[in-house]
């Protein structure tokens, strides 16, 4: 009995070794077949969702691409052109023309835009940086870009434009680094979010008091009137501000704003968005 058990164990070990050897050989051949271009490609994440089909139980189904809506008052987790900047005409063509089209599949992983700040083109809440007469810089570095997931490292800056440029002469400069993400949930739904710190710059960069900006948004394609990236979408935003406030008992104050809205899209560069907010009542943004 002991000899038979030893023979059985030996047979299983030999079979396992053979399978591992074949798997290792196949993996090595697969790796050697990669070209240098493939080795430097960005990783692509293939997220799959499952639905019950009523026949054979659970059938895998690849989530279809949904529109990446540009939300009011939120930093985007994908490459997009900011709504609140009148871009300079003297920027290089590669920067002013080819960078930052919302939801463009061919958009690059790096985006830069700068120009006069127009605060009337986007949702503003109490304590938001910048004002009329300011100059704004907007930059994005895409860290992850897949069919359903996108993550960007964003940096925005606001500074007085100066009287020579028709802006204000003096005022504080703000720098806002943030991380933003977009995640498609399937069935026409997607979740967005961002978190950043609003830093008021000074000569020595010593004022690093807590002043955070954050937000989340859920979007959904209306069945029957939306298909892919085109049609009617509804969304709900929750925008937050946390800042130092000496007038409050705890020395800090938190502000939340909830913005429900709708967006009608013809394509990536032609859409109209309307949202209701407590401070602005009705906020409208459009691209054409």
C-alpha positions as a printed Julia matrix, in Angstrom:
288×3 Matrix{Float64}:
   0.0    0.0     0.0
   2.84   2.38    0.9
   4.63   1.59   -2.4
   1.5    2.28   -4.4
   1.02   5.62   -2.65
   4.62   6.56   -3.4
   4.19   5.64   -7.06
   0.97   7.66   -7.25
   2.63  10.7    -5.66
   5.6   10.37   -8.02
   3.28  10.22  -11.02
   1.47  13.39   -9.91
   4.78  15.18   -9.36
   6.01  14.21  -12.83
   2.72  15.36  -14.38
   2.88  18.68  -12.51
   6.5   19.2   -13.57
   5.58  18.54  -17.2
   2.7   21.01  -17.07
   4.88  23.68  -15.43
   7.61  23.08  -18.0
   5.13  23.51  -20.88
   3.65  26.63  -19.29
   7.1   28.12  -18.72
   8.16  27.35  -22.29
   4.96  28.93  -23.65
   5.41  32.02  -21.49
   9.03  32.36  -22.59
   8.07  32.04  -26.25
   5.29  34.59  -25.76
   7.72  37.03  -24.1
  10.39  36.53  -26.78
   7.8   37.22  -29.48
   7.14  40.72  -28.09
   8.62  43.57  -30.1
  10.26  46.58  -28.41
   7.21  48.68  -29.34
   4.9   46.32  -27.47
   7.13  46.32  -24.4
   6.85  50.12  -24.11
   3.09  50.28  -24.7
   0.93  51.54  -21.85
  -0.93  48.75  -20.02
  -4.53  48.31  -21.06
  -7.02  47.13  -18.46
  -9.87  44.97  -19.73
 -12.7   45.2   -17.21
 -15.61  42.82  -17.71
 -19.09  42.92  -16.23
 -21.57  40.08  -15.9
 -25.31  39.85  -16.39
 -27.89  37.08  -15.97
 -29.23  36.03  -19.36
 -31.89  33.54  -18.2
 -30.45  30.61  -20.15
 -27.09  29.37  -19.02
 -26.72  31.47  -15.89
 -24.03  34.1   -15.99
 -22.57  35.17  -19.33
 -19.55  37.49  -19.53
 -20.24  40.76  -21.31
 -17.72  43.51  -22.08
 -18.97  46.87  -20.87
 -19.69  49.27  -23.73
 -17.98  52.65  -23.69
 -20.09  55.39  -22.19
 -19.68  59.13  -22.59
 -17.13  60.88  -20.41
 -19.17  63.87  -19.27
 -17.39  67.03  -18.26
 -18.91  67.97  -14.9
 -19.47  71.53  -13.67
 -17.04  72.63  -10.97
 -15.09  69.35  -11.02
 -11.64  68.43  -12.24
 -11.84  65.64  -14.79
 -10.14  62.26  -14.58
  -9.61  62.2   -18.35
  -7.96  64.55  -20.84
 -10.29  67.46  -21.52
 -10.22  71.14  -22.43
 -11.23  73.36  -19.48
 -14.36  75.41  -19.96
 -13.21  78.48  -18.03
 -10.11  79.46  -20.05
  -9.95  81.8   -23.03
  -6.82  80.19  -24.48
  -3.98  82.34  -25.74
  -3.73  82.72  -29.51
   0.07  82.59  -29.4
   0.29  79.02  -28.04
   2.0   76.48  -30.31
  -0.44  74.7   -32.67
   0.3   71.33  -31.06
  -0.83  72.75  -27.7
  -3.69  75.01  -28.68
  -5.33  72.82  -31.32
  -4.59  69.16  -30.66
  -4.63  68.86  -26.89
  -7.59  68.44  -24.62
 -10.65  67.48  -26.67
 -13.13  65.83  -24.33
 -13.39  62.05  -24.67
 -11.26  61.97  -27.82
  -9.91  58.44  -28.24
  -6.82  59.91  -29.95
  -6.06  62.48  -27.23
  -2.54  62.35  -25.86
  -1.65  61.53  -22.23
  -0.44  65.09  -21.55
  -2.46  68.29  -21.78
  -1.67  71.95  -21.17
  -3.87  75.03  -21.53
  -3.37  78.62  -20.39
  -5.19  81.9   -20.87
  -7.46  84.5   -19.33
  -9.75  83.04  -16.67
 -13.48  83.36  -17.38
 -15.35  82.57  -14.14
 -18.76  82.78  -15.86
 -18.2   79.65  -17.93
 -18.22  77.19  -15.02
 -19.88  76.56  -11.68
 -18.35  78.59   -8.84
 -18.84  78.08   -5.12
 -17.93  80.37   -2.2
 -14.19  80.32   -1.59
 -13.24  79.16   -5.09
  -9.93  80.64   -6.28
  -9.57  83.11   -9.11
 -11.77  85.97  -10.29
 -12.27  88.29  -13.23
  -8.86  89.62  -14.31
  -6.99  86.45  -13.39
  -4.84  84.2   -15.56
  -5.34  80.42  -15.33
  -3.04  77.5   -16.15
  -4.51  74.01  -16.54
  -2.38  70.87  -16.95
  -3.12  67.12  -16.91
  -1.01  63.97  -16.92
  -2.95  60.77  -17.63
  -1.71  57.95  -15.39
  -4.21  55.24  -16.42
  -6.21  55.05  -19.63
  -8.25  51.95  -20.45
 -11.62  51.21  -21.97
 -13.46  51.85  -18.72
 -10.96  53.48  -16.34
  -9.07  56.75  -16.48
  -6.95  58.46  -13.81
  -5.25  61.85  -14.18
  -2.87  63.95  -12.13
  -4.01  67.56  -12.54
  -2.42  70.87  -11.6
  -4.27  74.18  -11.89
  -2.94  77.64  -11.06
  -4.54  81.09  -10.82
  -2.61  84.35  -10.74
  -3.41  88.05  -11.39
  -3.07  88.77  -15.11
  -1.66  92.28  -14.56
  -2.83  95.63  -15.88
  -0.79  95.25  -19.07
  -2.98  92.26  -19.97
  -6.23  93.96  -18.95
  -6.44  92.11  -15.63
  -6.07  92.93  -11.96
  -2.72  94.27  -10.8
  -2.36  92.44   -7.49
  -3.9   89.51   -5.67
  -3.1   86.08   -4.27
  -1.82  83.24   -6.43
  -3.39  79.81   -6.05
  -2.01  76.4    -6.97
  -4.32  73.35   -6.91
  -2.78  69.88   -7.38
  -5.39  67.12   -7.58
  -5.97  63.48   -8.49
  -9.11  62.7   -10.5
 -10.61  59.49  -11.81
 -13.33  58.16  -14.1
 -14.77  54.64  -13.83
 -17.35  53.2   -16.19
 -19.87  51.02  -14.34
 -21.6   49.51  -17.36
 -25.18  49.84  -18.58
 -24.66  53.52  -19.41
 -23.52  54.52  -15.91
 -20.19  55.94  -14.74
 -18.65  57.35  -11.59
 -16.28  60.33  -11.37
 -14.33  61.8    -8.48
 -11.44  64.09   -7.57
  -9.5   65.28   -4.53
  -7.1   68.24   -4.37
  -5.65  70.93   -2.15
  -6.11  74.65   -2.72
  -2.75  76.24   -1.84
  -2.45  80.01   -1.58
   1.11  80.72   -2.64
   3.25  83.35   -0.99
   6.85  84.44   -1.17
   8.12  81.6     1.05
   5.46  78.91    0.41
   4.9   78.55    4.13
   1.1   78.9     4.26
  -0.01  75.27    3.85
  -3.2   75.48    5.92
  -5.81  72.77    5.25
  -7.94  73.87    2.33
  -9.21  70.92    0.34
 -11.47  70.55   -2.69
 -13.21  67.28   -3.54
 -16.22  65.91   -5.32
 -17.99  62.9    -6.78
 -20.49  62.53   -9.59
 -22.7   59.73  -10.89
 -23.9   59.84  -14.49
 -26.4   57.67  -16.3
 -27.48  57.4   -19.93
 -31.26  57.74  -20.3
 -32.55  54.5   -21.89
 -34.04  54.97  -25.33
 -32.55  58.45  -25.92
 -28.84  57.73  -25.38
 -26.52  55.4   -27.22
 -22.8   55.22  -26.52
 -21.47  58.78  -26.28
 -24.51  60.42  -27.86
 -27.93  61.34  -26.52
 -29.4   62.46  -23.19
 -27.64  61.87  -19.85
 -28.59  62.66  -16.26
 -26.04  63.23  -13.5
 -25.8   64.06   -9.82
 -22.79  65.86   -8.32
 -21.67  66.24   -4.71
 -19.01  68.96   -4.39
 -17.15  69.62   -1.14
 -14.91  72.32    0.32
 -12.94  72.04    3.57
 -11.0   75.07    4.7
  -9.62  76.89    7.71
 -12.11  79.37    9.15
 -11.22  81.22   12.39
 -14.85  82.33   12.81
 -16.0   78.74   13.35
 -15.82  77.02   16.79
 -13.54  74.25   15.52
 -11.45  76.57   13.37
 -12.58  74.82   10.18
 -15.65  74.79    8.0
 -16.95  72.28    5.48
 -19.23  73.15    2.6
 -21.22  70.71    0.47
 -23.11  71.5    -2.7
 -25.36  69.02   -4.53
 -25.93  69.58   -8.23
 -28.41  67.46  -10.22
 -28.48  68.07  -13.95
 -28.88  66.84  -17.5
 -26.6   66.9   -20.52
 -27.57  66.58  -24.17
 -24.74  65.41  -26.44
 -24.48  65.32  -30.2
 -20.8   64.34  -30.14
 -17.7   64.84  -28.03
 -17.32  68.5   -29.04
 -20.99  69.5   -29.22
 -23.03  69.27  -26.02
 -25.16  71.33  -23.63
 -25.29  70.77  -19.87
 -27.74  72.27  -17.34
 -27.52  71.83  -13.57
 -29.38  73.25  -10.57
 -27.34  74.51   -7.62
 -28.08  76.41   -4.42
 -25.75  79.33   -5.16
 -26.24  79.69   -8.9
 -29.76  78.23   -9.22
 -29.19  77.17  -12.83
 -25.74  76.57  -14.3
 -25.25  76.09  -18.0
 -22.17  74.92  -19.88
 -21.79  74.12  -23.53
 -19.25  73.16  -26.13
 -19.56  73.53  -29.88
